[in-house]
Amino acid sequence: MTRIALLAPYAPPVPGGISTFVSGLYQVLGQRGHEVFLLAGEGDGDTREHSNIGIRRAYTLRALRALKEIRPNVIHCHSHWYCLAAAVKYVQKNPGVRVVFSFHTTSIPILRSRFVRLLNKAHVITFVSSAQLSELRFALRLGGDLRILRPATRIIPVDSAKAARWASQHGLDGAFPVLAFVGPLEYPHKVRGVIDLVAAFHVVREVYPEARLLIVGDGSLRPRVEEAAASLGGSVTVTGFVTDPRIALAQVHLYCHVSRQEGLPTALLEAMSLGLCVVGSRVGGIPEVLDSSNGVLVGPEPELIGRTICDLLKDSSLRRKFGAAAQGTVERSYTWDARVPQISAIYGLAG
């Protein structure tokens, strides 16, 4: 049994890809018999003492105190510099502890040089896609042990009764077609992609006047999306965050992850796991998951996105073919069980 500390800025119930990733990792490690501790800046950690411990320097100090009590063999830090700072301070007096840092987004702190110094203290640095690894290795001049650790998801059946209630509450009973995007409305380049999708929806509505578009997410840039969608009236719904996006996706005919910037979105994998036909932007790690066999890639041009969507909506057999292939892709390569050998190697536990 290995004592593993996961240091993360967010954990459930805080929504988002980082929170979902850390929660899945916590569960699969525990199932494999490891003693796992989740120290969350915001959200629920594994105990009350390790929950909502703050951000930046406050997080570093409180996490460091927790690490001294936990005495882990492995510290896995996620996304933010202050998580890594706590680990680096701890290993100064405990040099046998392995430190892993995982990038989830491509954002870089203002104090870049300090961040790079911290990264140089990690034994392994991971990235969610090859594209992200290449971009950040160049931007930060990174060396050392760099690996890809893609997100994963759980194959969970959707509660049909809850899904039916949700659809009814949002006026989706019998609606066709229903399109959806899931993600935070917080990052400018991501939101530009959502606005591209809204513009493409004008094209879809010309062919399918009763079409509906769900934007499942929230964030500081939500008003930009709502402004872009204002002329489409009630055909576009910005739902805010939904605790279980699978409930919202159960009535969807086409999932559209249109974005200008991505690592590798967990929402995309969740949609694929449900057997949905998926349209994804040709950015970040999305082309590393989607190809011509299990989905459709698009550029940023709203007119072409709209035409692609309409072509798929006209061909139900093609949508079913893509959806089945997408589900198979997740079942083979993007579950947490499939990640275990890779995680063990990253933690130095293999063999």
Short mmCIF file of the C-alpha atoms (twelve columns), coordinates in Angstrom:
data_MODEL
# 
_entry.id   MODEL 
# 
loop_
_atom_site.group_PDB 
_atom_site.id 
_atom_site.type_symbol 
_atom_site.label_atom_id 
_atom_site.label_alt_id 
_atom_site.label_comp_id 
_atom_site.label_asym_id 
_atom_site.label_seq_id 
_atom_site.Cartn_x 
_atom_site.Cartn_y 
_atom_site.Cartn_z 
_atom_site.pdbx_PDB_model_num 
ATOM 1   C CA . MET A 1   0.000   0.000  0.000   1 
ATOM 2   C CA . THR A 2   1.268   3.455  -0.959  1 
ATOM 3   C CA . ARG A 3   0.326   6.716  0.742   1 
ATOM 4   C CA . ILE A 4   -0.590  9.185  -1.999  1 
ATOM 5   C CA . ALA A 5   -1.450  12.872 -1.566  1 
ATOM 6   C CA . LEU A 6   -3.397  14.605 -4.332  1 
ATOM 7   C CA . LEU A 7   -2.980  18.387 -4.172  1 
ATOM 8   C CA . ALA A 8   -5.580  20.197 -6.260  1 
ATOM 9   C CA . PRO A 9   -7.156  23.648 -6.495  1 
ATOM 10  C CA . TYR A 10  -10.637 22.149 -6.967  1 
ATOM 11  C CA . ALA A 11  -12.553 19.041 -5.994  1 
ATOM 12  C CA . PRO A 12  -16.265 18.129 -6.159  1 
ATOM 13  C CA . PRO A 13  -18.779 19.616 -5.809  1 
ATOM 14  C CA . VAL A 14  -16.882 22.378 -7.639  1 
ATOM 15  C CA . PRO A 15  -17.607 21.718 -11.334 1 
ATOM 16  C CA . GLY A 16  -15.001 21.507 -14.089 1 
ATOM 17  C CA . GLY A 17  -12.441 19.259 -15.689 1 
ATOM 18  C CA . ILE A 18  -9.792  19.502 -12.950 1 
ATOM 19  C CA . SER A 19  -12.294 18.598 -10.247 1 
ATOM 20  C CA . THR A 20  -13.641 15.674 -12.288 1 
ATOM 21  C CA . PHE A 21  -10.137 14.394 -13.070 1 
ATOM 22  C CA . VAL A 22  -8.970  14.517 -9.451  1 
ATOM 23  C CA . SER A 23  -12.155 12.859 -8.212  1 
ATOM 24  C CA . GLY A 24  -11.777 9.993  -10.680 1 
ATOM 25  C CA . LEU A 25  -8.108  9.563  -9.794  1 
ATOM 26  C CA . TYR A 26  -8.893  9.564  -6.066  1 
ATOM 27  C CA . GLN A 27  -11.505 6.847  -6.497  1 
ATOM 28  C CA . VAL A 28  -9.482  4.507  -8.708  1 
ATOM 29  C CA . LEU A 29  -6.403  4.738  -6.468  1 
ATOM 30  C CA . GLY A 30  -8.499  3.947  -3.407  1 
ATOM 31  C CA . GLN A 31  -10.064 0.982  -5.182  1 
ATOM 32  C CA . ARG A 32  -6.569  -0.360 -5.847  1 
ATOM 33  C CA . GLY A 33  -5.809  -0.406 -2.106  1 
ATOM 34  C CA . HIS A 34  -3.713  2.749  -1.808  1 
ATOM 35  C CA . GLU A 35  -4.189  5.199  1.059   1 
ATOM 36  C CA . VAL A 36  -5.168  8.402  -0.720  1 
ATOM 37  C CA . PHE A 37  -5.538  11.931 0.649   1 
ATOM 38  C CA . LEU A 38  -7.142  14.732 -1.356  1 
ATOM 39  C CA . LEU A 39  -6.169  18.263 -0.314  1 
ATOM 40  C CA . ALA A 40  -8.594  20.596 -2.044  1 
ATOM 41  C CA . GLY A 41  -8.254  24.354 -2.294  1 
ATOM 42  C CA . GLU A 42  -11.974 24.597 -2.946  1 
ATOM 43  C CA . GLY A 43  -14.410 21.716 -2.515  1 
ATOM 44  C CA . ASP A 44  -14.496 18.552 -0.462  1 
ATOM 45  C CA . GLY A 45  -11.232 16.802 0.281   1 
ATOM 46  C CA . ASP A 46  -11.105 13.293 1.711   1 
ATOM 47  C CA . THR A 47  -11.606 14.642 5.240   1 
ATOM 48  C CA . ARG A 48  -13.000 17.864 6.626   1 
ATOM 49  C CA . GLU A 49  -9.489  19.006 7.587   1 
ATOM 50  C CA . HIS A 50  -8.358  18.758 3.962   1 
ATOM 51  C CA . SER A 51  -11.289 20.618 2.374   1 
ATOM 52  C CA . ASN A 52  -11.508 24.228 1.250   1 
ATOM 53  C CA . ILE A 53  -7.996  25.078 2.393   1 
ATOM 54  C CA . GLY A 54  -7.703  28.208 0.263   1 
ATOM 55  C CA . ILE A 55  -5.654  29.446 -2.665  1 
ATOM 56  C CA . ARG A 56  -2.146  30.726 -3.374  1 
ATOM 57  C CA . ARG A 57  0.059   31.144 -0.278  1 
ATOM 58  C CA . ALA A 58  -2.692  30.144 2.151   1 
ATOM 59  C CA . TYR A 59  -3.069  26.846 0.296   1 
ATOM 60  C CA . THR A 60  0.680   26.238 0.278   1 
ATOM 61  C CA . LEU A 61  0.999   26.739 4.030   1 
ATOM 62  C CA . ARG A 62  -2.035  24.651 4.953   1 
ATOM 63  C CA . ALA A 63  -1.188  21.869 2.503   1 
ATOM 64  C CA . LEU A 64  2.362   21.744 3.850   1 
ATOM 65  C CA . ARG A 65  1.045   21.254 7.387   1 
ATOM 66  C CA . ALA A 66  -1.234  18.474 6.137   1 
ATOM 67  C CA . LEU A 67  1.619   16.747 4.303   1 
ATOM 68  C CA . LYS A 68  3.649   16.644 7.492   1 
ATOM 69  C CA . GLU A 69  0.793   14.739 9.127   1 
ATOM 70  C CA . ILE A 70  0.075   12.464 6.164   1 
ATOM 71  C CA . ARG A 71  3.713   11.562 5.369   1 
ATOM 72  C CA . PRO A 72  2.999   10.471 1.782   1 
ATOM 73  C CA . ASN A 73  5.209   8.407  -0.508  1 
ATOM 74  C CA . VAL A 74  3.887   10.204 -3.606  1 
ATOM 75  C CA . ILE A 75  2.580   13.754 -4.020  1 
ATOM 76  C CA . HIS A 76  0.593   14.424 -7.180  1 
ATOM 77  C CA . CYS A 77  0.008   18.155 -7.761  1 
ATOM 78  C CA . HIS A 78  -2.563  19.487 -10.201 1 
ATOM 79  C CA . SER A 79  -2.680  22.569 -12.399 1 
ATOM 80  C CA . HIS A 80  -1.748  25.431 -10.049 1 
ATOM 81  C CA . TRP A 81  1.678   26.600 -8.908  1 
ATOM 82  C CA . TYR A 82  0.701   26.805 -5.254  1 
ATOM 83  C CA . CYS A 83  -0.072  23.077 -5.132  1 
ATOM 84  C CA . LEU A 84  3.401   22.340 -6.464  1 
ATOM 85  C CA . ALA A 85  4.980   24.858 -4.073  1 
ATOM 86  C CA . ALA A 86  3.653   22.908 -1.088  1 
ATOM 87  C CA . ALA A 87  5.111   19.659 -2.445  1 
ATOM 88  C CA . VAL A 88  8.504   21.222 -3.171  1 
ATOM 89  C CA . LYS A 89  8.722   22.633 0.329   1 
ATOM 90  C CA . TYR A 90  7.836   19.260 1.802   1 
ATOM 91  C CA . VAL A 91  10.438  17.268 -0.142  1 
ATOM 92  C CA . GLN A 92  13.202  19.645 0.938   1 
ATOM 93  C CA . LYS A 93  13.150  17.761 4.248   1 
ATOM 94  C CA . ASN A 94  11.762  14.491 2.841   1 
ATOM 95  C CA . PRO A 95  13.874  13.837 -0.260  1 
ATOM 96  C CA . GLY A 96  12.617  10.289 -0.850  1 
ATOM 97  C CA . VAL A 97  9.106   11.429 -1.785  1 
ATOM 98  C CA . ARG A 98  8.144   11.369 -5.470  1 
ATOM 99  C CA . VAL A 99  6.553   14.549 -6.857  1 
ATOM 100 C CA . VAL A 100 4.336   14.590 -9.943  1 
ATOM 101 C CA . PHE A 101 2.838   17.716 -11.487 1 
ATOM 102 C CA . SER A 102 -0.039  17.571 -13.982 1 
ATOM 103 C CA . PHE A 103 -0.986  20.353 -16.382 1 
ATOM 104 C CA . HIS A 104 -4.696  20.511 -17.141 1 
ATOM 105 C CA . THR A 105 -4.856  23.811 -19.025 1 
ATOM 106 C CA . THR A 106 -2.264  25.706 -21.038 1 
ATOM 107 C CA . SER A 107 -2.437  28.859 -18.923 1 
ATOM 108 C CA . ILE A 108 0.878   30.051 -17.503 1 
ATOM 109 C CA . PRO A 109 1.267   32.113 -14.289 1 
ATOM 110 C CA . ILE A 110 2.551   35.672 -14.532 1 
ATOM 111 C CA . LEU A 111 5.620   34.718 -12.488 1 
ATOM 112 C CA . ARG A 112 6.805   32.305 -15.157 1 
ATOM 113 C CA . SER A 113 10.404  31.955 -14.006 1 
ATOM 114 C CA . ARG A 114 9.351   31.006 -10.474 1 
ATOM 115 C CA . PHE A 115 6.891   28.471 -11.855 1 
ATOM 116 C CA . VAL A 116 9.600   26.894 -14.027 1 
ATOM 117 C CA . ARG A 117 11.912  26.609 -11.009 1 
ATOM 118 C CA . LEU A 118 9.177   24.722 -9.179  1 
ATOM 119 C CA . LEU A 119 8.550   22.481 -12.194 1 
ATOM 120 C CA . ASN A 120 12.224  21.587 -12.287 1 
ATOM 121 C CA . LYS A 121 11.836  20.064 -8.813  1 
ATOM 122 C CA . ALA A 122 9.137   17.605 -9.970  1 
ATOM 123 C CA . HIS A 123 10.171  14.055 -10.860 1 
ATOM 124 C CA . VAL A 124 7.501   13.768 -13.585 1 
ATOM 125 C CA . ILE A 125 5.410   16.374 -15.421 1 
ATOM 126 C CA . THR A 126 2.284   15.218 -17.233 1 
ATOM 127 C CA . PHE A 127 0.082   16.724 -19.930 1 
ATOM 128 C CA . VAL A 128 -3.413  15.872 -21.109 1 
ATOM 129 C CA . SER A 129 -2.414  15.647 -24.781 1 
ATOM 130 C CA . SER A 130 0.552   15.554 -27.125 1 
ATOM 131 C CA . ALA A 131 -0.430  18.989 -28.401 1 
ATOM 132 C CA . GLN A 132 -0.334  20.435 -24.892 1 
ATOM 133 C CA . LEU A 133 3.017   18.800 -24.156 1 
ATOM 134 C CA . SER A 134 4.520   20.287 -27.309 1 
ATOM 135 C CA . GLU A 135 3.127   23.768 -26.671 1 
ATOM 136 C CA . LEU A 136 4.156   23.994 -23.019 1 
ATOM 137 C CA . ARG A 137 7.539   22.340 -23.473 1 
ATOM 138 C CA . PHE A 138 8.369   25.081 -25.972 1 
ATOM 139 C CA . ALA A 139 6.782   27.946 -24.009 1 
ATOM 140 C CA . LEU A 140 8.431   27.009 -20.698 1 
ATOM 141 C CA . ARG A 141 11.631  25.392 -22.049 1 
ATOM 142 C CA . LEU A 142 10.834  22.231 -20.107 1 
ATOM 143 C CA . GLY A 143 13.087  19.212 -19.850 1 
ATOM 144 C CA . GLY A 144 13.148  16.118 -17.689 1 
ATOM 145 C CA . ASP A 145 10.569  13.349 -17.542 1 
ATOM 146 C CA . LEU A 146 7.583   14.626 -19.540 1 
ATOM 147 C CA . ARG A 147 4.637   12.265 -20.082 1 
ATOM 148 C CA . ILE A 148 1.079   12.297 -21.362 1 
ATOM 149 C CA . LEU A 149 -1.682  11.462 -18.881 1 
ATOM 150 C CA . ARG A 150 -4.983  11.909 -20.683 1 
ATOM 151 C CA . PRO A 151 -8.251  12.392 -18.798 1 
ATOM 152 C CA . ALA A 152 -10.543 9.447  -18.270 1 
ATOM 153 C CA . THR A 153 -14.172 8.940  -17.411 1 
ATOM 154 C CA . ARG A 154 -16.427 6.386  -15.825 1 
ATOM 155 C CA . ILE A 155 -18.984 4.400  -17.794 1 
ATOM 156 C CA . ILE A 156 -22.133 5.140  -15.798 1 
ATOM 157 C CA . PRO A 157 -25.705 4.417  -16.897 1 
ATOM 158 C CA . VAL A 158 -27.912 7.490  -16.936 1 
ATOM 159 C CA . ASP A 159 -30.891 7.569  -14.594 1 
ATOM 160 C CA . SER A 160 -33.660 7.656  -17.194 1 
ATOM 161 C CA . ALA A 161 -36.256 9.072  -14.799 1 
ATOM 162 C CA . LYS A 162 -33.998 11.982 -13.819 1 
ATOM 163 C CA . ALA A 163 -33.114 12.576 -17.468 1 
ATOM 164 C CA . ALA A 164 -36.792 12.660 -18.443 1 
ATOM 165 C CA . ARG A 165 -37.596 15.157 -15.679 1 
ATOM 166 C CA . TRP A 166 -34.672 17.349 -16.698 1 
ATOM 167 C CA . ALA A 167 -35.745 17.302 -20.341 1 
ATOM 168 C CA . SER A 168 -39.316 18.179 -19.406 1 
ATOM 169 C CA . GLN A 169 -38.189 21.056 -17.197 1 
ATOM 170 C CA . HIS A 170 -36.265 22.509 -20.128 1 
ATOM 171 C CA . GLY A 171 -38.997 21.991 -22.701 1 
ATOM 172 C CA . LEU A 172 -37.185 19.271 -24.644 1 
ATOM 173 C CA . ASP A 173 -39.928 16.627 -24.740 1 
ATOM 174 C CA . GLY A 174 -40.067 15.383 -28.319 1 
ATOM 175 C CA . ALA A 175 -37.775 18.138 -29.579 1 
ATOM 176 C CA . PHE A 176 -35.623 17.490 -32.648 1 
ATOM 177 C CA . PRO A 177 -32.839 18.224 -33.120 1 
ATOM 178 C CA . VAL A 178 -31.258 18.989 -29.768 1 
ATOM 179 C CA . LEU A 179 -27.595 20.053 -29.796 1 
ATOM 180 C CA . ALA A 180 -25.397 20.583 -26.753 1 
ATOM 181 C CA . PHE A 181 -22.081 21.956 -25.514 1 
ATOM 182 C CA . VAL A 182 -20.763 21.355 -21.980 1 
ATOM 183 C CA . GLY A 183 -17.988 23.409 -20.419 1 
ATOM 184 C CA . PRO A 184 -17.047 26.405 -18.282 1 
ATOM 185 C CA . LEU A 185 -17.802 29.860 -19.656 1 
ATOM 186 C CA . GLU A 186 -14.685 31.278 -18.063 1 
ATOM 187 C CA . TYR A 187 -11.824 31.230 -20.575 1 
ATOM 188 C CA . PRO A 188 -11.915 33.730 -23.485 1 
ATOM 189 C CA . HIS A 189 -10.724 31.378 -26.234 1 
ATOM 190 C CA . LYS A 190 -13.113 28.640 -25.147 1 
ATOM 191 C CA . VAL A 191 -16.000 31.086 -25.080 1 
ATOM 192 C CA . ARG A 192 -15.097 32.379 -28.533 1 
ATOM 193 C CA . GLY A 193 -15.658 28.819 -29.710 1 
ATOM 194 C CA . VAL A 194 -19.053 28.666 -27.994 1 
ATOM 195 C CA . ILE A 195 -19.980 31.897 -29.752 1 
ATOM 196 C CA . ASP A 196 -18.855 30.280 -33.033 1 
ATOM 197 C CA . LEU A 197 -21.284 27.444 -32.240 1 
ATOM 198 C CA . VAL A 198 -24.092 29.917 -31.578 1 
ATOM 199 C CA . ALA A 199 -23.356 31.568 -34.940 1 
ATOM 200 C CA . ALA A 200 -23.391 28.138 -36.615 1 
ATOM 201 C CA . PHE A 201 -26.757 27.470 -34.990 1 
ATOM 202 C CA . HIS A 202 -28.267 30.225 -37.158 1 
ATOM 203 C CA . VAL A 203 -27.409 28.032 -40.158 1 
ATOM 204 C CA . VAL A 204 -28.940 24.984 -38.476 1 
ATOM 205 C CA . ARG A 205 -32.157 26.865 -37.721 1 
ATOM 206 C CA . GLU A 206 -32.601 27.689 -41.397 1 
ATOM 207 C CA . VAL A 207 -32.957 23.951 -42.070 1 
ATOM 208 C CA . TYR A 208 -34.414 22.913 -38.703 1 
ATOM 209 C CA . PRO A 209 -36.556 25.796 -37.379 1 
ATOM 210 C CA . GLU A 210 -37.458 23.868 -34.205 1 
ATOM 211 C CA . ALA A 211 -33.839 23.052 -33.309 1 
ATOM 212 C CA . ARG A 212 -32.649 23.606 -29.740 1 
ATOM 213 C CA . LEU A 213 -29.133 24.334 -28.465 1 
ATOM 214 C CA . LEU A 214 -28.110 23.707 -24.845 1 
ATOM 215 C CA . ILE A 215 -25.066 25.471 -23.427 1 
ATOM 216 C CA . VAL A 216 -24.426 23.557 -20.210 1 
ATOM 217 C CA . GLY A 217 -22.056 25.632 -18.125 1 
ATOM 218 C CA . ASP A 218 -21.486 28.883 -16.304 1 
ATOM 219 C CA . GLY A 219 -18.759 31.414 -15.601 1 
ATOM 220 C CA . SER A 220 -17.834 35.071 -15.722 1 
ATOM 221 C CA . LEU A 221 -18.159 35.170 -19.544 1 
ATOM 222 C CA . ARG A 222 -21.688 33.795 -19.600 1 
ATOM 223 C CA . PRO A 223 -23.125 37.234 -20.514 1 
ATOM 224 C CA . ARG A 224 -21.100 37.184 -23.773 1 
ATOM 225 C CA . VAL A 225 -22.710 33.903 -24.780 1 
ATOM 226 C CA . GLU A 226 -26.186 35.084 -23.812 1 
ATOM 227 C CA . GLU A 227 -25.693 38.291 -25.796 1 
ATOM 228 C CA . ALA A 228 -24.596 36.307 -28.862 1 
ATOM 229 C CA . ALA A 229 -27.659 34.059 -28.509 1 
ATOM 230 C CA . ALA A 230 -30.192 36.823 -27.805 1 
ATOM 231 C CA . SER A 231 -31.492 36.988 -31.385 1 
ATOM 232 C CA . LEU A 232 -32.238 33.243 -31.321 1 
ATOM 233 C CA . GLY A 233 -34.725 33.603 -28.491 1 
ATOM 234 C CA . GLY A 234 -35.707 30.515 -26.554 1 
ATOM 235 C CA . SER A 235 -34.059 28.135 -29.005 1 
ATOM 236 C CA . VAL A 236 -30.749 28.571 -27.105 1 
ATOM 237 C CA . THR A 237 -30.665 27.782 -23.384 1 
ATOM 238 C CA . VAL A 238 -27.702 28.510 -21.127 1 
ATOM 239 C CA . THR A 239 -28.430 26.157 -18.253 1 
ATOM 240 C CA . GLY A 240 -25.686 27.064 -15.806 1 
ATOM 241 C CA . PHE A 241 -23.686 24.281 -14.179 1 
ATOM 242 C CA . VAL A 242 -25.344 20.881 -13.981 1 
ATOM 243 C CA . THR A 243 -24.106 18.475 -11.301 1 
ATOM 244 C CA . ASP A 244 -24.288 15.482 -13.648 1 
ATOM 245 C CA . PRO A 245 -24.009 16.614 -17.291 1 
ATOM 246 C CA . ARG A 246 -24.962 13.105 -18.451 1 
ATOM 247 C CA . ILE A 247 -28.528 13.853 -17.329 1 
ATOM 248 C CA . ALA A 248 -28.579 16.872 -19.651 1 
ATOM 249 C CA . LEU A 249 -27.014 14.941 -22.530 1 
ATOM 250 C CA . ALA A 250 -29.490 12.049 -22.427 1 
ATOM 251 C CA . GLN A 251 -31.934 13.810 -24.792 1 
ATOM 252 C CA . VAL A 252 -29.262 15.232 -27.118 1 
ATOM 253 C CA . HIS A 253 -28.962 14.179 -30.769 1 
ATOM 254 C CA . LEU A 254 -25.557 15.741 -31.469 1 
ATOM 255 C CA . TYR A 255 -22.829 16.864 -29.083 1 
ATOM 256 C CA . CYS A 256 -20.834 19.866 -30.338 1 
ATOM 257 C CA . HIS A 257 -17.583 20.688 -28.547 1 
ATOM 258 C CA . VAL A 258 -16.674 23.844 -30.441 1 
ATOM 259 C CA . SER A 259 -13.808 25.766 -28.858 1 
ATOM 260 C CA . ARG A 260 -10.760 27.837 -29.810 1 
ATOM 261 C CA . GLN A 261 -8.557  26.394 -27.012 1 
ATOM 262 C CA . GLU A 262 -8.531  22.989 -25.333 1 
ATOM 263 C CA . GLY A 263 -6.343  20.534 -23.509 1 
ATOM 264 C CA . LEU A 264 -8.532  17.451 -23.735 1 
ATOM 265 C CA . PRO A 265 -12.060 18.135 -22.451 1 
ATOM 266 C CA . THR A 266 -13.601 15.624 -20.071 1 
ATOM 267 C CA . ALA A 267 -17.033 16.690 -21.304 1 
ATOM 268 C CA . LEU A 268 -16.130 15.360 -24.746 1 
ATOM 269 C CA . LEU A 269 -15.232 11.957 -23.271 1 
ATOM 270 C CA . GLU A 270 -18.460 11.888 -21.239 1 
ATOM 271 C CA . ALA A 271 -20.534 12.592 -24.359 1 
ATOM 272 C CA . MET A 272 -18.670 9.873  -26.257 1 
ATOM 273 C CA . SER A 273 -19.213 7.413  -23.392 1 
ATOM 274 C CA . LEU A 274 -22.970 7.870  -23.868 1 
ATOM 275 C CA . GLY A 275 -22.736 6.850  -27.508 1 
ATOM 276 C CA . LEU A 276 -23.452 10.338 -28.825 1 
ATOM 277 C CA . CYS A 277 -22.331 11.466 -32.234 1 
ATOM 278 C CA . VAL A 278 -19.744 14.163 -31.619 1 
ATOM 279 C CA . VAL A 279 -18.535 17.217 -33.520 1 
ATOM 280 C CA . GLY A 280 -15.275 18.641 -32.132 1 
ATOM 281 C CA . SER A 281 -12.969 21.509 -32.961 1 
ATOM 282 C CA . ARG A 282 -9.627  20.748 -34.524 1 
ATOM 283 C CA . VAL A 283 -7.712  22.192 -31.536 1 
ATOM 284 C CA . GLY A 284 -5.579  20.914 -28.662 1 
ATOM 285 C CA . GLY A 285 -5.973  17.246 -27.863 1 
ATOM 286 C CA . ILE A 286 -9.381  16.788 -29.515 1 
ATOM 287 C CA . PRO A 287 -7.917  15.422 -32.799 1 
ATOM 288 C CA . GLU A 288 -5.979  12.885 -30.720 1 
ATOM 289 C CA . VAL A 289 -9.319  11.342 -29.694 1 
ATOM 290 C CA . LEU A 290 -11.635 12.097 -32.613 1 
ATOM 291 C CA . ASP A 291 -10.969 11.005 -36.167 1 
ATOM 292 C CA . SER A 292 -13.044 10.196 -39.227 1 
ATOM 293 C CA . SER A 293 -14.086 6.860  -37.696 1 
ATOM 294 C CA . ASN A 294 -15.671 8.058  -34.435 1 
ATOM 295 C CA . GLY A 295 -16.712 11.675 -34.958 1 
ATOM 296 C CA . VAL A 296 -16.250 14.777 -37.051 1 
ATOM 297 C CA . LEU A 297 -13.643 17.524 -36.689 1 
ATOM 298 C CA . VAL A 298 -14.391 21.113 -37.692 1 
ATOM 299 C CA . GLY A 299 -12.530 24.386 -38.010 1 
ATOM 300 C CA . PRO A 300 -13.628 27.744 -36.571 1 
ATOM 301 C CA . GLU A 301 -15.853 28.887 -39.489 1 
ATOM 302 C CA . PRO A 302 -19.483 29.066 -38.277 1 
ATOM 303 C CA . GLU A 303 -20.940 28.571 -41.752 1 
ATOM 304 C CA . LEU A 304 -19.021 25.329 -42.273 1 
ATOM 305 C CA . ILE A 305 -19.765 24.156 -38.726 1 
ATOM 306 C CA . GLY A 306 -23.462 24.720 -39.368 1 
ATOM 307 C CA . ARG A 307 -23.400 22.808 -42.648 1 
ATOM 308 C CA . THR A 308 -21.534 19.912 -41.040 1 
ATOM 309 C CA . ILE A 309 -24.122 19.728 -38.276 1 
ATOM 310 C CA . CYS A 310 -26.970 19.748 -40.795 1 
ATOM 311 C CA . ASP A 311 -25.352 16.964 -42.834 1 
ATOM 312 C CA . LEU A 312 -25.124 14.786 -39.717 1 
ATOM 313 C CA . LEU A 313 -28.678 15.560 -38.647 1 
ATOM 314 C CA . LYS A 314 -29.936 14.355 -42.041 1 
ATOM 315 C CA . ASP A 315 -28.247 10.966 -41.656 1 
ATOM 316 C CA . SER A 316 -29.374 9.097  -38.534 1 
ATOM 317 C CA . SER A 317 -27.488 5.910  -39.501 1 
ATOM 318 C CA . LEU A 318 -24.222 7.838  -39.753 1 
ATOM 319 C CA . ARG A 319 -24.861 9.432  -36.352 1 
ATOM 320 C CA . ARG A 320 -25.451 6.002  -34.847 1 
ATOM 321 C CA . LYS A 321 -22.271 4.667  -36.473 1 
ATOM 322 C CA . PHE A 322 -20.160 7.535  -35.114 1 
ATOM 323 C CA . GLY A 323 -21.804 7.289  -31.695 1 
ATOM 324 C CA . ALA A 324 -21.119 3.570  -31.364 1 
ATOM 325 C CA . ALA A 325 -17.503 4.047  -32.447 1 
ATOM 326 C CA . ALA A 326 -17.076 6.943  -30.002 1 
ATOM 327 C CA . GLN A 327 -18.411 4.840  -27.144 1 
ATOM 328 C CA . GLY A 328 -16.039 2.033  -28.097 1 
ATOM 329 C CA . THR A 329 -13.097 4.441  -28.072 1 
ATOM 330 C CA . VAL A 330 -13.860 5.480  -24.493 1 
ATOM 331 C CA . GLU A 331 -14.452 1.918  -23.315 1 
ATOM 332 C CA . ARG A 332 -11.104 0.783  -24.729 1 
ATOM 333 C CA . SER A 333 -8.846  3.685  -23.865 1 
ATOM 334 C CA . TYR A 334 -10.440 6.381  -21.713 1 
ATOM 335 C CA . THR A 335 -11.694 4.702  -18.534 1 
ATOM 336 C CA . TRP A 336 -9.934  5.027  -15.192 1 
ATOM 337 C CA . ASP A 337 -9.297  1.299  -15.133 1 
ATOM 338 C CA . ALA A 338 -7.404  1.689  -18.412 1 
ATOM 339 C CA . ARG A 339 -5.291  4.427  -16.808 1 
ATOM 340 C CA . VAL A 340 -4.077  2.390  -13.819 1 
ATOM 341 C CA . PRO A 341 -0.898  0.892  -15.410 1 
ATOM 342 C CA . GLN A 342 0.145   4.328  -16.675 1 
ATOM 343 C CA . ILE A 343 -0.510  6.005  -13.331 1 
ATOM 344 C CA . SER A 344 1.454   3.292  -11.533 1 
ATOM 345 C CA . ALA A 345 4.425   3.890  -13.829 1 
ATOM 346 C CA . ILE A 346 4.258   7.651  -13.296 1 
ATOM 347 C CA . TYR A 347 4.209   7.114  -9.531  1 
ATOM 348 C CA . GLY A 348 7.140   4.717  -9.748  1 
ATOM 349 C CA . LEU A 349 5.018   1.767  -8.638  1 
ATOM 350 C CA . ALA A 350 5.206   -0.351 -11.796 1 
ATOM 351 C CA . GLY A 351 6.757   -3.776 -11.573 1 
# 
